[in-house]
Amino acid sequence: MMRFLQKLGKSMLIPIVALPAAGILFRISSEDLLDWKLFQASGAIFNNIDILIAIGIAMGLSKTKDRGIPALTGFIAISILKEGLNILDSDLNMSVFGGLISGLLAAWVYNKFKDVELPKVFSFFSGENFPITMIILLMLPVTGISFLVWPYAQSSIDWLAQSLVTLGGLGVFINGFLNRFLLPFGLHHVLNTYIYFGLGDFKTSGGEVVHGEVTRFLNGDPTAGYFLSGYFVSIMFGVPAIALAISKAAKYNKQNTKALMGSGSFTAIVAGITEPIEFTFLFTSPFLYFIHSVYTGLAGMTLYYLHIREGFSWGGSIIDYVLNLGLSDKGWMIIPVGIGFFILYFVTFYFYIINRNVPIIGQIEESNFEEEKSDEEKDLSLTHNQYRYMSKKILENIGTKDNVIEYENCITRLRLELRDTSLINKDKIMQTGAHGVVIIDKHNAQIIIGPEVTKLVKEFNKEIENT
């Protein structure tokens, strides 16, 4: 299970890379800021995040070196799901959860059917092309089941949203908690739509009656904003604290981790977009995401009982915070409260990550392998250049092709994921000229080659394909 979560976590990083730049460009080019209409096209990344997630997971979990067909399989899966739901009920939207399901099914279908051979008359559809056919057939009933089940979830959230206002501070807590907790299922939009644009009513100075926390706050309603205030704490302080904790706790790829966490924090603070950070642990550490949801609700409830009221037009970013400070009640106090939550978030996430085997960025990059002494191994050299012969003998002595799940190389080592490492014949492999064989566990091993490993892997790949 841990191996699967590690792979899922790495797969999620594929679409996450696109989020920070898109979020910042989309926010600063909005109508209330620079009003650069062309730059609003960057919002397409967020409108299609379910597609990106489906493709990323399908690519990351597929057992192949060429990720093109798995990516196409993932795209087909989410496309059928979205189009099918739109045909059956245009109001249904599974969002990120739909992308997760589609990506997982696409990867499973690819791994299951990529080696299927059909009669010669259908040979074009055999092998790696066969999963494309199978995913179409599979996603049709999956879409039908989703159509039957998903409306119950949406209607339940809609009913709950309408009930929150009567609960006072508890209602604010539940709203904040569910806003984050429902994100993976795409149901937070149902809650947000009512809270933002349907909750309560207020008559403006011009006699117009407006509805919703956002609209009422911007029109001067002194009772609006309590359901919005907590997001400033969570977004401007909580999410950056999570990013800092992940960076400080990183064991591997520290520079890459800091870069991703830094850009994600900047995106959250400036653009109010938290997905670049949240998606790094959303699916791989549900407990931490649950804690994040609790703290988001707690932040809102704290501000409610301190009678701190602030609102936004687009999201809980520093831009909205500054622009709407004049309409707030004690809005400046969000900063000291936010600092307190920053500490709470950081301590919780940092100590949980360093004390648990949490499969997130910074913890998973090299988690399947012992620490490599790359500096010492750079000077190693084979006594021959018979890479084809060597790769053939290595394949024979690791249990043949049938025992190989995945393989890759670093600077000096051939990394193997095998069905059973007990089939490895160390002595025979060492006789080929290898400098060492490291068995990590029952599925993972490394063969130390030296800098020539890249040439060896080319021949090893040919042996895999031709045997």
C-alpha positions in Angstrom: 0.0 0.0 0.0 2.8 2.4 0.9 4.5 1.7 -2.5 1.2 2.6 -4.3 0.8 5.8 -2.3 4.3 6.8 -3.1 3.7 6.3 -6.8 0.4 8.2 -6.5 2.1 11.1 -4.8 4.8 11.3 -7.5 2.0 11.1 -10.2 0.2 14.1 -8.6 3.3 16.2 -9.0 2.9 16.0 -12.8 -0.1 18.3 -13.1 0.8 20.4 -10.0 3.8 21.9 -11.8 1.4 23.9 -14.0 -0.7 25.4 -11.2 1.5 28.1 -9.6 2.2 30.1 -12.8 -1.4 29.7 -14.0 -2.8 30.8 -10.7 -0.7 34.0 -10.4 -1.3 35.0 -14.0 -5.1 34.3 -13.7 -5.4 36.5 -10.6 -3.3 39.5 -11.6 -5.0 39.6 -15.0 -8.5 39.6 -13.6 -10.9 42.5 -14.2 -10.5 44.1 -10.8 -6.7 44.3 -11.2 -4.8 44.5 -14.6 -7.7 43.4 -16.7 -5.6 41.6 -19.3 -8.2 39.5 -21.0 -5.8 37.2 -22.9 -4.0 36.2 -19.8 -7.3 35.0 -18.3 -6.8 32.0 -20.6 -4.4 30.7 -17.9 -7.6 29.8 -16.0 -8.1 26.9 -18.3 -5.6 25.0 -16.2 -8.0 25.1 -13.2 -11.1 24.6 -15.3 -9.5 21.3 -16.6 -7.7 20.2 -13.5 -9.7 17.0 -13.4 -8.3 16.2 -16.9 -4.7 17.0 -15.8 -5.1 14.8 -12.7 -6.5 11.9 -14.8 -3.6 12.1 -17.3 -0.9 12.5 -14.5 -2.1 9.5 -12.5 -2.5 7.3 -15.6 1.1 8.2 -16.6 2.6 7.8 -13.2 1.0 4.4 -12.3 1.4 2.7 -15.7 4.1 0.1 -15.9 5.9 1.2 -19.0 8.7 3.5 -20.1 6.6 5.2 -22.9 3.9 7.2 -21.1 2.2 8.3 -24.3 -0.5 5.6 -24.5 -1.3 5.7 -20.8 -1.7 9.5 -21.0 -4.1 9.1 -23.9 -6.0 6.4 -22.0 -6.4 8.7 -19.0 -7.6 11.5 -21.2 -10.2 9.2 -22.9 -11.4 8.0 -19.4 -12.0 11.5 -18.0 -13.5 12.8 -21.3 -16.1 10.0 -21.4 -16.9 10.5 -17.7 -17.4 14.3 -18.2 -19.3 14.1 -21.4 -21.5 11.3 -20.2 -22.5 13.1 -17.0 -23.1 16.3 -19.1 -25.5 14.3 -21.4 -27.3 12.7 -18.5 -27.4 15.8 -16.2 -25.5 18.9 -17.0 -25.5 20.0 -13.3 -23.4 17.1 -12.2 -19.7 17.7 -11.8 -17.3 15.2 -10.1 -14.3 17.6 -10.5 -11.1 16.4 -9.0 -12.6 13.2 -7.7 -13.6 12.3 -11.3 -10.1 12.9 -12.4 -8.8 10.6 -9.6 -11.2 7.8 -10.5 -10.5 8.1 -14.3 -6.7 8.1 -13.8 -6.7 5.1 -11.5 -9.0 3.1 -13.9 -6.9 4.2 -16.9 -3.7 3.0 -15.3 -5.3 -0.3 -14.2 -6.7 -0.9 -17.7 -3.4 -0.2 -19.3 -1.4 -2.5 -17.0 -4.0 -5.2 -17.4 -4.5 -5.2 -21.1 -1.3 -3.8 -22.7 0.0 -7.3 -23.6 -3.2 -8.7 -25.0 -2.8 -10.2 -28.5 -5.8 -10.4 -30.8 -6.3 -12.4 -34.0 -4.3 -11.1 -36.9 -7.2 -9.4 -38.6 -7.5 -7.2 -35.5 -3.7 -6.9 -34.9 -3.8 -3.1 -35.1 -5.8 -3.0 -31.9 -3.5 -5.5 -30.0 -0.9 -4.8 -27.4 -0.6 -1.2 -26.2 -3.5 -0.1 -28.4 -6.0 -2.5 -26.7 -6.3 -0.5 -23.5 -7.7 2.4 -25.5 -10.6 0.2 -26.6 -11.1 -1.3 -23.1 -11.2 2.1 -21.3 -14.0 3.3 -23.6 -16.0 0.2 -22.8 -15.3 0.4 -19.0 -16.0 4.2 -18.6 -19.5 4.0 -20.0 -20.9 1.9 -17.1 -18.7 3.8 -14.6 -20.4 7.0 -15.9 -23.8 5.4 -15.5 -23.1 4.4 -11.9 -21.7 7.9 -11.1 -24.9 9.4 -12.6 -27.0 7.3 -10.2 -24.9 7.9 -7.1 -23.5 11.5 -7.3 -26.8 13.4 -7.2 -27.4 12.2 -3.6 -24.1 13.6 -2.5 -24.8 17.0 -4.1 -28.3 17.3 -2.8 -27.1 16.4 0.8 -24.4 19.1 0.7 -26.9 21.7 -0.7 -29.3 20.9 2.2 -26.5 21.2 4.7 -25.4 24.6 3.3 -28.8 26.0 3.8 -28.8 24.9 7.4 -25.5 26.3 8.5 -26.5 29.9 9.1 -28.7 28.9 12.1 -25.7 27.3 13.9 -23.6 30.5 14.5 -20.0 29.8 15.2 -20.5 26.0 14.8 -22.0 26.7 11.3 -18.9 28.8 10.4 -16.7 25.9 11.5 -18.6 23.3 9.6 -18.6 25.5 6.5 -14.8 25.9 6.6 -14.2 22.3 7.3 -16.4 21.1 4.5 -15.0 23.6 2.1 -11.6 21.9 2.2 -12.8 18.4 3.0 -15.1 18.2 0.0 -12.5 19.5 -2.4 -11.3 16.1 -3.6 -14.9 15.1 -4.4 -15.7 18.4 -6.2 -18.6 19.0 -3.9 -17.2 22.1 -2.3 -18.6 24.1 -5.3 -22.1 23.1 -4.2 -21.5 24.4 -0.7 -19.7 27.6 -2.0 -22.4 28.5 -4.5 -25.0 28.8 -1.8 -22.8 30.4 0.8 -21.2 32.9 -1.6 -24.3 33.8 -3.7 -27.4 32.6 -2.0 -27.1 33.0 1.8 -29.2 35.8 3.3 -30.4 39.0 1.8 -29.6 42.7 2.1 -31.2 45.8 0.6 -28.7 48.2 -0.8 -28.9 52.0 -0.6 -30.4 52.0 -4.1 -33.2 49.6 -3.0 -31.7 46.5 -4.7 -32.0 43.3 -2.8 -28.8 41.2 -3.0 -28.0 37.7 -1.8 -25.0 35.7 -0.7 -22.0 36.4 1.6 -19.8 37.8 -1.2 -22.4 40.1 -2.7 -23.8 41.3 0.6 -20.3 42.0 2.0 -19.3 44.0 -1.1 -22.5 46.0 -0.9 -21.9 47.0 2.8 -24.0 44.5 4.7 -22.6 44.7 8.3 -23.6 41.1 9.0 -21.9 39.5 5.9 -18.4 38.1 5.8 -18.3 35.8 8.8 -18.4 32.7 6.5 -15.5 34.2 4.4 -13.1 35.5 7.0 -11.5 32.2 8.0 -10.2 31.6 4.4 -7.7 34.5 4.8 -6.2 32.7 7.8 -6.1 29.3 6.0 -4.8 30.6 2.7 -2.4 33.4 3.6 -1.0 31.7 6.7 -2.0 28.0 6.9 -1.0 26.9 3.5 2.4 28.6 3.5 3.0 27.0 6.9 2.3 23.6 5.4 4.7 24.4 2.6 7.4 25.4 5.1 6.9 22.2 7.2 7.2 20.0 4.1 10.3 21.9 3.0 12.0 21.7 6.4 11.1 18.0 6.8 12.3 17.0 3.3 14.9 14.2 3.3 15.4 14.0 -0.5 15.4 16.4 -3.4 15.4 19.3 -0.9 16.0 22.0 -3.6 13.2 20.8 -5.8 10.9 20.5 -2.7 11.8 24.1 -1.6 11.2 25.4 -5.1 7.8 23.8 -5.4 6.7 24.7 -1.9 7.9 28.3 -2.4 6.1 28.9 -5.6 3.0 27.2 -4.2 3.0 29.5 -1.1 3.4 32.6 -3.3 0.5 31.4 -5.4 -1.7 31.0 -2.3 -0.8 34.3 -0.8 -1.0 36.4 -4.0 -3.7 34.5 -6.0 -5.6 32.7 -3.2 -5.1 29.4 -5.0 -4.1 26.6 -2.7 -4.2 23.5 -4.9 -0.4 23.5 -5.7 0.3 22.8 -2.0 -2.8 20.8 -1.2 -2.5 18.4 -4.1 1.0 17.3 -2.9 -0.6 15.5 0.1 -4.3 15.5 -0.6 -4.5 11.8 -1.7 -1.3 10.5 -0.2 -1.9 11.6 3.3 -5.7 11.8 4.0 -5.0 12.4 7.7 -3.0 15.5 7.1 -5.7 16.8 4.7 -8.3 16.1 7.4 -6.3 18.2 9.9 -6.0 21.0 7.3 -9.8 20.9 6.9 -10.3 21.0 10.7 -7.9 24.0 11.0 -9.7 25.8 8.2 -13.0 25.5 10.1 -11.4 26.4 13.4 -9.9 29.5 11.9 -13.3 30.7 10.7 -14.9 29.9 14.1 -12.1 31.8 16.0 -12.7 34.9 13.9 -16.4 34.6 14.4 -16.2 34.6 18.2 -13.7 37.5 18.1 -16.2 39.4 15.9 -13.6 39.8 13.1 -15.3 40.2 9.7 -13.7 40.4 6.3 -14.7 39.4 2.8 -13.5 39.0 -0.7 -14.6 39.3 -4.3 -12.6 36.4 -5.7 -10.6 34.5 -3.0 -8.8 34.8 0.3 -5.6 36.3 -1.1 -3.6 39.3 0.2 -4.9 41.3 -2.7 -8.5 40.8 -1.6 -7.6 41.3 2.0 -6.1 44.7 1.3 -8.8 45.9 -1.2 -11.6 45.0 1.2 -10.0 46.0 4.5 -12.1 49.2 4.6 -15.3 47.2 4.6 -14.2 44.9 7.4 -14.7 44.8 11.1 -11.3 44.5 12.9 -9.9 43.1 9.7 -6.4 43.9 10.9 -6.7 41.3 13.6 -6.6 38.6 11.0 -2.8 39.1 10.9 -2.1 38.2 14.6 -4.7 35.4 14.5 -3.1 34.2 11.2 0.4 34.1 12.8 -1.0 31.9 15.6 -2.5 29.5 13.1 0.8 29.6 11.1 2.6 28.2 14.2 -0.2 25.6 14.8 -0.1 24.4 11.2 3.7 24.3 11.0 4.2 22.4 14.3 1.4 19.9 13.5 2.6 19.1 9.9 6.3 19.2 10.6 6.3 16.8 13.5 3.8 14.5 11.9 5.8 14.3 8.7 9.2 13.6 10.4 7.7 11.0 12.8 5.6 9.2 10.2 6.4 7.6 6.9 4.3 10.2 5.0 4.6 9.6 1.2 4.8 13.2 0.0 7.3 15.2 -1.9 10.6 15.4 0.0 9.9 12.0 1.6 9.4 9.8 -1.4 12.0 10.6 -4.1 14.5 8.1 -2.9 12.4 6.2 -0.4 12.7 2.9 -2.2 16.5 2.9 -2.2 19.3 3.0 0.2 21.4 6.2 0.2 23.7 6.2 -2.8 27.3 7.2 -2.5 27.2 8.8 -6.0 30.5 10.8 -5.5 32.4 7.6 -4.9 30.7 5.7 -7.7 31.4 8.3 -10.3 35.0 7.1 -10.6 33.9 3.4 -11.1 34.5 2.0 -14.6 33.7 -1.3 -16.3 36.6 -3.3 -17.6 34.8 -3.9 -20.9 32.3 -2.3 -23.2 30.2 -5.4 -23.9 26.9 -3.7 -22.8 24.6 -6.0 -24.8 26.2 -9.2 -23.4 26.1 -7.7 -19.9 22.5 -6.6 -20.1 21.5 -10.1 -21.4 23.3 -11.8 -18.5 21.8 -9.4 -15.9 18.3 -10.1 -17.2 18.9 -13.8 -17.1 20.1 -13.6 -13.5 17.4 -11.4 -12.0 14.7 -13.9 -12.9 14.2 -13.0 -16.6 11.8 -10.5 -18.1 8.9 -12.1 -16.4 10.2 -11.0 -13.0 10.7 -7.4 -14.0 8.1 -4.8 -13.1 9.9 -1.5 -13.7 13.5 -0.3 -14.1 15.4 2.9 -14.4 18.8 4.3 -13.8 20.5 7.1 -11.8 24.0 8.4 -12.4 25.7 5.1 -11.5 23.1 2.4 -10.8 20.5 0.3 -12.5 17.4 0.4 -10.3 15.0 -2.5 -10.5 11.5 -3.2 -9.2 11.0 -7.0 -9.3 8.2 -9.4 -8.4 10.7 -11.4 -6.3 14.2 -10.3 -5.5 15.1 -13.7 -4.1 15.5 -14.8 -7.8 18.6 -12.6 -8.1 21.9 -14.4 -8.6 24.4 -12.0 -7.1 27.5 -14.0 -8.0 26.5 -14.4 -11.7 25.7 -10.7 -11.9 29.1 -9.7 -10.4 30.8 -11.9 -13.0 29.5 -9.6 -15.7 31.6 -6.8 -14.4 29.1 -5.1 -12.1 30.6 -3.4 -9.0 27.8 -4.4 -6.6 24.3 -5.7 -6.1 22.1 -4.1 -3.4 18.9 -5.9 -2.5 16.6 -3.3 -0.8 13.6 -5.5 0.0 11.6 -8.3 -1.6 10.7 -6.1 -4.6 13.5 -3.5 -5.0 17.2 -3.9 -5.9 20.0 -1.9 -7.4 23.0 -3.0 -9.5 26.0 -0.7 -9.3 27.5 -0.2 -12.7 29.2 3.2 -12.8 28.8 6.1 -15.3 28.4 3.6 -18.1 25.0 2.7 -16.7 23.2 4.8 -19.3 24.7 2.8 -22.1 23.8 -0.4 -20.3 20.2 0.6 -19.9 19.8 1.2 -23.6 20.8 -2.4 -24.3 18.9 -3.7 -21.3 15.8 -2.0 -22.7 16.3 -3.8 -26.1 16.6 -7.1 -24.3 13.4 -6.5 -22.5 11.6 -5.6 -25.7 13.0 -8.5 -27.7 12.7 -11.3 -25.3 
